[in-house]
Amino acid sequence: MAVERYRIKNLSILTILLMWSRSYTANWEFQSVKKWDQEWKSGSWDYMEKVAVERSKNAIIGNVFINMYAKSTNASVLDIGCGEGAVSDFLPSAQRKNYVGVDVSKEAIQKAKEKRQNQPYGGKFVHSSVYDFLPRHNFDVIVFSDVLYYVDHEKILQIYSEYLNPGGIIIISIFSKSMGNLLYENIFNVARRLFTKIDEIDIGGFTKKSENAKLEKTAFRIEIYRKKS
């Protein structure tokens, strides 16, 4: 009887955690396009261009690409949820012509274009939902930098795996928080099931979102996957 009660108790806890995780996922996903546009227009995300840990994360993503495709000037990158296109800043200039950044926020895409309008190889920026975007060709690298907890991550990873060249890689960055780790681990677990994990990188630091804001501890995990043959 005691063993049975123990099993029921643990099952109840597991059920609560699962429900909480699903509700947390829904809360993350519930962010309207209007809200994204307001945040980008007001400068709420401008700090990411200045904070060392954010820049380091983008530099790591860029360097993964360089290390994998250093000898190929035709290697292509698809950056889903690109924001202002910070990842493209860390790609070799000649390879930026094969970079495509996609974001649901029209304001973010406009900023990305304005910042790179004088660059000879500025890449291409597309205003579109991750669900509606239809790539015209496959890519060698697809980047999901801190975006998968805003969408149905399993569905999106399955869809975009079809747009990955043979031997191509998926780079996933997840912003780590004390709350919601069940969701974040689930994202990586789904990716590990769909792809072959080849590396992971943990990075930490501090973020100050505005001049008067307090320093906040920030951490990211970046995992790299190869498409299964």
C-alpha positions in Angstrom: 0.0 0.0 0.0 2.8 2.4 0.9 4.6 1.6 -2.4 1.3 2.3 -4.3 0.8 5.7 -2.5 4.4 6.6 -3.4 3.8 5.8 -7.1 0.5 7.8 -7.1 2.3 10.8 -5.4 5.1 10.7 -7.9 2.7 10.4 -10.8 0.8 13.4 -9.5 3.9 15.5 -9.3 5.0 14.5 -12.8 1.5 15.4 -14.1 1.7 18.9 -12.4 5.2 19.5 -13.8 4.0 18.5 -17.3 1.0 20.8 -17.1 3.1 23.6 -15.8 5.6 23.1 -18.6 2.9 23.2 -21.2 1.3 26.3 -19.7 4.8 28.0 -19.6 5.2 27.1 -23.3 1.9 28.7 -24.1 2.8 31.8 -22.2 6.1 32.2 -24.1 4.3 31.6 -27.4 1.6 34.1 -26.7 3.4 37.3 -27.9 1.7 39.1 -30.7 3.4 40.6 -33.8 2.2 44.0 -32.7 4.0 43.6 -29.3 7.2 42.5 -31.1 7.0 45.6 -33.3 6.4 47.9 -30.4 9.4 46.5 -28.5 11.8 46.8 -31.5 10.5 50.3 -32.3 10.9 51.5 -28.7 14.5 50.1 -28.5 13.7 47.5 -25.9 16.1 45.1 -27.6 18.9 47.6 -28.5 21.0 46.4 -25.5 21.8 43.2 -27.3 24.0 45.0 -29.7 26.1 46.3 -26.8 26.2 43.6 -24.1 29.4 41.5 -24.2 27.7 38.2 -23.4 25.1 38.7 -26.2 27.9 39.7 -28.7 29.9 36.7 -27.6 27.0 34.4 -28.2 26.7 35.7 -31.8 30.4 35.5 -32.3 30.4 31.8 -31.3 27.6 31.1 -33.7 29.5 32.9 -36.5 32.7 31.1 -35.7 30.9 27.7 -35.8 29.9 28.5 -39.3 33.4 29.7 -40.2 35.1 26.5 -38.8 32.6 24.3 -40.6 32.7 26.0 -44.0 35.9 28.0 -44.0 36.8 26.7 -47.5 33.4 27.3 -49.1 32.5 30.8 -50.1 29.1 29.5 -51.3 28.0 28.2 -47.9 24.6 29.5 -46.9 23.0 30.5 -43.6 19.4 30.8 -42.6 18.9 32.8 -39.4 15.4 32.3 -38.0 14.3 35.0 -35.6 17.2 37.1 -36.7 16.2 40.4 -35.0 18.6 43.1 -36.3 20.8 40.5 -37.9 23.6 40.5 -35.3 24.7 37.0 -36.3 25.6 38.2 -39.8 28.1 40.7 -38.3 30.3 37.7 -37.4 30.3 36.0 -40.8 33.1 36.6 -43.4 32.1 39.5 -45.6 32.2 37.5 -48.8 29.9 34.9 -47.3 27.3 37.3 -46.1 25.8 37.3 -49.6 24.5 33.9 -48.8 23.0 34.9 -45.4 19.2 35.1 -45.1 17.6 36.5 -41.9 13.9 36.0 -41.1 11.9 37.7 -38.4 8.3 38.2 -37.6 8.9 41.8 -36.6 8.7 44.3 -39.5 10.5 46.9 -37.2 13.4 44.5 -36.6 13.8 43.7 -40.3 13.8 47.4 -41.1 16.5 48.1 -38.6 18.6 45.2 -39.9 18.4 46.5 -43.5 19.2 50.1 -42.4 22.3 49.0 -40.5 23.7 47.1 -43.5 22.5 49.2 -46.4 26.1 50.4 -47.2 27.7 47.0 -46.9 28.6 45.3 -50.3 27.5 41.9 -48.9 24.8 42.8 -46.5 22.8 39.6 -46.8 19.0 39.4 -47.2 16.4 40.1 -44.6 12.8 38.9 -44.8 9.8 39.9 -42.8 7.8 36.7 -42.2 6.5 34.4 -39.6 8.5 31.3 -39.1 5.4 29.3 -40.0 4.8 31.2 -43.3 8.4 31.5 -44.6 9.1 29.3 -47.6 12.8 29.0 -48.4 13.6 29.1 -52.1 16.6 26.7 -51.6 18.2 24.6 -49.0 20.9 25.9 -46.5 24.2 24.6 -45.1 23.5 26.2 -41.7 20.2 27.0 -40.0 20.3 29.1 -36.8 17.7 29.3 -34.1 19.1 31.8 -31.7 16.8 32.2 -28.7 13.7 31.8 -30.7 12.4 28.2 -30.3 10.6 28.8 -27.0 8.3 31.3 -28.8 7.0 28.7 -31.3 6.0 25.1 -31.5 9.6 24.0 -31.5 9.1 20.4 -32.5 7.0 21.3 -35.5 9.4 24.0 -36.6 12.5 21.8 -36.3 10.8 19.1 -38.3 9.8 21.6 -41.0 13.1 23.3 -41.3 15.1 20.0 -41.3 13.7 19.6 -44.8 15.6 22.8 -45.9 19.0 21.6 -44.6 21.6 20.4 -47.1 23.0 16.9 -46.7 25.6 17.2 -44.0 24.3 20.6 -43.0 24.2 21.8 -39.4 21.5 23.2 -37.0 22.7 25.7 -34.4 20.4 26.2 -31.4 20.9 28.8 -28.7 18.8 28.8 -25.6 18.7 31.6 -23.0 18.9 29.8 -19.6 16.6 30.8 -16.7 15.9 29.4 -13.3 12.2 29.2 -14.3 11.2 27.2 -17.3 14.1 24.8 -17.5 11.7 21.9 -18.3 10.7 23.7 -21.5 14.3 24.4 -22.4 15.5 20.9 -21.8 12.6 19.6 -23.9 13.7 21.8 -26.8 17.1 20.3 -26.7 15.7 16.8 -26.2 13.6 17.2 -29.3 16.6 18.4 -31.3 18.7 15.5 -30.2 16.0 13.1 -31.3 15.7 14.7 -34.8 19.4 15.4 -35.4 22.9 14.1 -34.4 24.4 16.3 -31.7 28.0 17.1 -32.5 28.9 19.8 -29.9 27.7 22.1 -27.2 29.0 25.4 -25.7 27.9 27.1 -22.5 28.4 30.8 -22.1 27.7 33.1 -19.2 28.0 36.8 -18.2 25.9 39.8 -17.2 23.3 41.9 -19.0 22.3 45.5 -18.4 19.2 46.3 -20.4 19.3 50.0 -19.9 21.5 52.7 -18.3 19.6 52.6 -15.0 18.9 48.9 -14.9 20.6 46.4 -12.6 23.1 43.9 -13.9 21.4 40.5 -14.5 23.1 37.2 -14.6 22.8 35.8 -18.2 23.6 32.3 -19.5 23.2 30.6 -22.8 23.7 27.1 -24.0 24.5 26.6 -27.7 24.1 23.1 -29.2 25.2 22.1 -32.7 23.6 19.3 -34.6 24.2 17.6 -38.0 21.4 16.3 -40.2 21.0 12.6 -39.9 21.9 10.7 -43.1 
